[in-house]
Amino acid sequence: MSEMRDERLQVMLSPEELTAIDDFRFKHRMPTRAAAVRELLKLGLTVATADGGGMKSSNYGVFRRGPDGHTSGHNGQSRSNVDPDGAG
């Protein structure tokens, strides 16, 4: 590969988002998570993008979330609003 990669991009992901990337990676037999993320970025950049409209960064998650990004689970633990059975 002759491409130089000089910049590092650090992204925080929820467990569900990371699972979605890993699922994509394994389905398409990609060697690394980074390769999968680059391919997903390439695919995403080929479609129309939102103009932002003053939305917060937390509104751009892969999965639906509550107004503060998480809901409180039992025992005070934080959990996402994603249905574990995949229905919602």
NORRA-V72201 format. One line per field, one symbol per residue. ss: DSSP state (@ for helix, = for strand, . for the rest). phi: phi as a letter, one per 20 degrees, with the letter a starting at -180 (. if undefined). burial: # if it has 24 or more other ideal C-beta (glycine too) atoms within 12 Angstrom, else .. A space follows every 50 residues. Layout:
BEGIN
ss=???
phi=???
burial=???
END
This chain:
BEGIN
ss=..............@@@@@@@@@@@@@.....@@@@@@@@@@@@@..... ......@@@@..........==.@@@.==.........
phi=.efededdddcecfgfffffffffgffdlefbfgfffffffffffedgdf enlmffgffdffdfcffdnbdeefmmeebeefffemeb
burial=...............##...#..#...........##..#.......... ..........###.#..............#.#......
END
